[in-house]
Protein backbone atom coordinates (compact mmCIF):
# COMPACT_ATOMS: atom_id res chain seq x y z
CA UNK A 1 0.00 0.00 0.00
CA UNK A 2 1.38 3.42 -0.94
CA UNK A 3 1.94 6.29 1.50
CA UNK A 4 -0.90 8.22 -0.15
CA UNK A 5 -3.36 5.35 0.38
CA UNK A 6 -2.21 4.98 4.00
CA UNK A 7 -2.81 8.68 4.63
CA UNK A 8 -6.27 8.52 3.04
CA UNK A 9 -7.16 5.47 5.13
CA UNK A 10 -5.97 7.17 8.32
CA UNK A 11 -7.96 10.31 7.54
CA UNK A 12 -11.10 8.29 6.79
CA UNK A 13 -10.71 6.35 10.03
CA UNK A 14 -10.22 9.57 11.96
CA UNK A 15 -13.33 11.13 10.43
CA UNK A 16 -15.35 8.00 11.23
CA UNK A 17 -14.10 7.95 14.82
CA UNK A 18 -14.90 11.64 15.24
CA UNK A 19 -18.39 11.05 13.90
CA UNK A 20 -18.92 8.23 16.41
CA UNK A 21 -17.74 10.47 19.23
CA UNK A 22 -19.96 13.34 18.11
CA UNK A 23 -22.97 11.05 17.88
CA UNK A 24 -22.27 9.27 21.15
CA UNK A 25 -21.31 12.38 23.10
CA UNK A 26 -24.71 14.09 23.53
CA UNK A 27 -26.49 10.79 24.21
CA UNK A 28 -24.05 9.90 26.99
CA UNK A 29 -23.96 13.37 28.60
CA UNK A 30 -27.60 14.05 29.36
CA UNK A 31 -29.15 14.47 32.80
CA UNK A 32 -30.14 11.05 34.16
CA UNK A 33 -31.68 9.46 37.24
CA UNK A 34 -30.61 6.27 39.01
CA UNK A 35 -31.82 4.73 42.29
CA UNK A 36 -29.50 3.75 45.11
CA UNK A 37 -30.27 0.04 45.05
CA UNK A 38 -33.75 -0.69 43.70
CA UNK A 39 -36.81 1.43 43.04
CA UNK A 40 -39.59 -1.07 43.72
CA UNK A 41 -43.25 -0.40 43.01
CA UNK A 42 -45.10 0.69 46.13
CA UNK A 43 -41.89 1.30 48.04
CA UNK A 44 -39.49 4.09 48.87
CA UNK A 45 -36.15 4.85 47.25
CA UNK A 46 -33.28 7.32 47.16
CA UNK A 47 -32.72 8.70 43.67
CA UNK A 48 -29.57 10.34 42.31
CA UNK A 49 -30.04 12.93 39.58
CA UNK A 50 -26.70 12.94 37.74
CA UNK A 51 -25.87 16.19 35.94
CA UNK A 52 -22.77 16.21 33.69
CA UNK A 53 -21.39 19.47 32.33
CA UNK A 54 -21.20 19.10 28.56
CA UNK A 55 -19.91 22.58 27.69
CA UNK A 56 -16.23 23.51 27.35
CA UNK A 57 -16.59 27.20 28.16
CA UNK A 58 -19.47 27.31 30.66
CA UNK A 59 -20.42 25.87 34.06
CA UNK A 60 -23.78 24.52 35.21
CA UNK A 61 -25.35 26.77 37.84
CA UNK A 62 -28.94 25.52 38.05
CA UNK A 63 -30.99 22.33 37.79
CA UNK A 64 -34.77 22.06 37.83
CA UNK A 65 -36.39 18.63 38.10
CA UNK A 66 -40.13 18.36 37.49
CA UNK A 67 -41.89 15.47 39.21
CA UNK A 68 -44.51 13.44 37.31
CA UNK A 69 -48.03 14.87 37.68
CA UNK A 70 -49.70 11.63 36.58
CA UNK A 71 -48.05 9.74 39.46
CA UNK A 72 -47.56 12.25 42.31
CA UNK A 73 -45.26 11.26 45.16
CA UNK A 74 -46.42 11.91 48.71
CA UNK A 75 -42.89 12.18 50.08
CA UNK A 76 -39.99 14.03 48.41
CA UNK A 77 -36.98 14.94 50.57
CA UNK A 78 -33.81 16.24 48.91
CA UNK A 79 -30.43 15.75 50.55
CA UNK A 80 -28.39 18.87 51.27
CA UNK A 81 -25.66 19.42 48.67
CA UNK A 82 -22.78 21.69 49.75
CA UNK A 83 -22.64 24.87 47.65
CA UNK A 84 -26.21 24.53 46.34
CA UNK A 85 -29.46 26.14 47.47
CA UNK A 86 -32.57 23.96 47.29
CA UNK A 87 -36.11 25.14 46.59
CA UNK A 88 -39.10 22.79 46.80
CA UNK A 89 -42.29 23.66 44.90
CA UNK A 90 -45.60 22.03 45.83
CA UNK A 91 -48.99 21.96 44.15
CA UNK A 92 -52.55 20.91 44.97
CA UNK A 93 -53.61 17.47 43.83
CA UNK A 94 -56.73 16.97 41.75
CA UNK A 95 -57.19 13.64 43.46
CA UNK A 96 -55.91 13.28 47.07
CA UNK A 97 -53.56 10.42 47.86
CA UNK A 98 -54.25 7.91 50.62
CA UNK A 99 -51.00 7.17 52.47
CA UNK A 100 -50.84 5.22 55.73
CA UNK A 101 -54.45 6.02 56.54
CA UNK A 102 -54.27 9.77 55.91
CA UNK A 103 -55.13 11.93 52.92
CA UNK A 104 -52.44 13.90 51.08
CA UNK A 105 -53.88 16.92 49.26
CA UNK A 106 -50.65 18.38 47.85
CA UNK A 107 -47.39 16.99 46.50
CA UNK A 108 -44.00 18.20 45.32
CA UNK A 109 -44.11 19.27 41.68
CA UNK A 110 -40.56 20.55 41.29
CA UNK A 111 -37.20 20.67 43.05
CA UNK A 112 -34.69 23.35 42.03
CA UNK A 113 -30.98 23.40 42.87
CA UNK A 114 -29.22 26.76 42.38
CA UNK A 115 -25.46 27.23 42.71
CA UNK A 116 -24.60 29.05 45.93
CA UNK A 117 -20.82 29.06 46.06
CA UNK A 118 -20.37 26.02 43.81
CA UNK A 119 -20.73 25.15 40.12
CA UNK A 120 -20.41 22.13 37.86
CA UNK A 121 -17.31 23.01 35.86
CA UNK A 122 -16.48 21.68 32.37
CA UNK A 123 -15.39 18.05 32.54
CA UNK A 124 -17.19 17.36 35.84
CA UNK A 125 -20.57 16.12 37.02
CA UNK A 126 -22.65 16.48 40.16
CA UNK A 127 -25.22 14.19 41.79
CA UNK A 128 -28.31 15.50 43.54
CA UNK A 129 -29.87 12.86 45.88
CA UNK A 130 -33.58 12.82 46.70
CA UNK A 131 -35.54 10.42 48.91
CA UNK A 132 -38.98 9.66 47.41
CA UNK A 133 -42.03 7.51 48.00
CA UNK A 134 -44.38 5.86 47.79
CA UNK A 135 -43.60 4.82 44.26
CA UNK A 136 -46.68 3.93 42.18
CA UNK A 137 -47.75 0.34 41.81
CA UNK A 138 -49.49 0.84 38.46
CA UNK A 139 -46.50 2.13 36.46
CA UNK A 140 -43.30 0.62 35.07
CA UNK A 141 -41.37 3.87 34.92
CA UNK A 142 -41.44 7.52 35.96
CA UNK A 143 -40.36 10.42 33.75
CA UNK A 144 -38.69 13.45 35.36
CA UNK A 145 -38.35 16.42 33.02
CA UNK A 146 -35.20 18.42 33.81
CA UNK A 147 -33.90 21.87 32.85
CA UNK A 148 -30.16 22.60 33.03
CA UNK A 149 -28.89 26.20 33.09
CA UNK A 150 -25.32 27.39 32.43
CA UNK A 151 -23.60 30.53 33.68
CA UNK A 152 -23.57 31.91 30.11
CA UNK A 153 -27.41 31.94 30.27
CA UNK A 154 -27.75 28.87 28.02
CA UNK A 155 -30.69 26.66 28.97
CA UNK A 156 -30.91 22.98 27.99
CA UNK A 157 -34.29 21.28 28.35
CA UNK A 158 -34.10 17.54 28.99
CA UNK A 159 -37.83 17.01 28.54
CA UNK A 160 -38.38 14.66 25.59
CA UNK A 161 -39.98 11.36 26.52
CA UNK A 162 -38.56 8.24 24.86
CA UNK A 163 -40.76 6.65 22.19
CA UNK A 164 -40.14 3.24 20.78
CA UNK A 165 -36.54 2.09 20.78
CA UNK A 166 -34.94 5.37 19.76
CA UNK A 167 -33.60 7.91 22.20
CA UNK A 168 -34.59 11.53 21.51
CA UNK A 169 -32.07 14.34 21.17
CA UNK A 170 -32.86 15.79 24.61
CA UNK A 171 -34.19 12.82 26.61
CA UNK A 172 -35.84 13.33 29.98
CA UNK A 173 -34.49 11.32 32.92
CA UNK A 174 -36.43 8.05 33.20
CA UNK A 175 -36.62 5.93 36.35
CA UNK A 176 -37.32 2.23 35.76
CA UNK A 177 -39.40 0.60 38.50
CA UNK A 178 -38.80 -2.97 39.61
CA UNK A 179 -41.42 -5.51 40.67
CA UNK A 180 -42.94 -5.06 44.10
CA UNK A 181 -41.85 -7.44 46.85
CA UNK A 182 -42.68 -7.93 50.51
CA UNK A 183 -39.63 -5.93 51.48
CA UNK A 184 -40.83 -2.97 49.45
CA UNK A 185 -44.39 -3.10 50.80
CA UNK A 186 -43.59 -2.18 54.37
CA UNK A 187 -40.96 -4.90 54.52
CA UNK A 188 -38.58 -2.41 56.02
CA UNK A 189 -41.06 -1.63 58.77
CA UNK A 190 -41.72 -5.32 59.35
CA UNK A 191 -38.01 -5.98 59.48
CA UNK A 192 -37.65 -3.13 61.94
CA UNK A 193 -40.45 -4.61 63.99
CA UNK A 194 -38.70 -7.98 63.95
CA UNK A 195 -35.49 -6.29 65.00
CA UNK A 196 -37.33 -4.56 67.85
CA UNK A 197 -38.84 -7.87 68.96
CA UNK A 198 -35.44 -9.52 68.78
CA UNK A 199 -33.96 -6.65 70.76
CA UNK A 200 -36.72 -7.04 73.37
CA UNK A 201 -36.12 -10.79 73.49
CA UNK A 202 -32.39 -10.22 73.93
CA UNK A 203 -33.03 -7.68 76.65
CA UNK A 204 -35.45 -10.04 78.38
CA UNK A 205 -32.97 -12.88 78.03
CA UNK A 206 -30.20 -10.71 79.39
CA UNK A 207 -32.43 -9.64 82.30
CA UNK A 208 -33.30 -13.28 82.91
CA UNK A 209 -29.62 -14.20 82.84
CA UNK A 210 -28.94 -11.43 85.35
CA UNK A 211 -31.71 -12.74 87.62
CA UNK A 212 -30.44 -16.30 87.29
CA UNK A 213 -26.90 -15.15 88.00
CA UNK A 214 -28.11 -13.14 90.98
CA UNK A 215 -30.14 -16.12 92.21
CA UNK A 216 -27.20 -18.46 91.74
CA UNK A 217 -24.96 -15.97 93.50
CA UNK A 218 -27.44 -15.63 96.35
CA UNK A 219 -27.78 -19.40 96.58
CA UNK A 220 -24.04 -19.80 96.61
CA UNK A 221 -23.73 -17.10 99.28
CA UNK A 222 -26.40 -18.81 101.41
CA UNK A 223 -24.63 -22.17 101.10
CA UNK A 224 -21.30 -20.63 102.06
CA UNK A 225 -22.86 -18.87 105.03
CA UNK A 226 -24.50 -22.08 106.22
CA UNK A 227 -21.27 -24.02 105.88
CA UNK A 228 -19.35 -21.40 107.81
CA UNK A 229 -22.08 -21.38 110.47
CA UNK A 230 -21.89 -25.16 110.89
CA UNK A 231 -18.10 -25.02 111.07
CA UNK A 232 -18.36 -22.29 113.70
CA UNK A 233 -20.79 -24.38 115.75
CA UNK A 234 -18.52 -27.44 115.53
CA UNK A 235 -15.53 -25.33 116.56
CA UNK A 236 -17.58 -23.99 119.50
CA UNK A 237 -18.60 -27.49 120.61
CA UNK A 238 -15.03 -28.67 120.29
CA UNK A 239 -13.87 -25.74 122.42
CA UNK A 240 -16.42 -26.49 125.12
CA UNK A 241 -15.45 -30.16 125.12
CA UNK A 242 -11.78 -29.26 125.34
CA UNK A 243 -12.52 -26.93 128.29
CA UNK A 244 -14.43 -29.63 130.16
CA UNK A 245 -11.65 -32.17 129.63
CA UNK A 246 -9.03 -29.69 130.75
CA UNK A 247 -11.00 -28.97 133.93
CA UNK A 248 -11.30 -32.65 134.82
CA UNK A 249 -7.54 -33.15 134.36
CA UNK A 250 -6.79 -30.34 136.78
CA UNK A 251 -9.23 -31.77 139.33
CA UNK A 252 -7.61 -35.17 139.08
Order of alpha helices (4+ residues) and beta strands (2+ residues): alpha-beta-beta-beta-beta-beta-beta-beta-beta-beta-beta-alpha
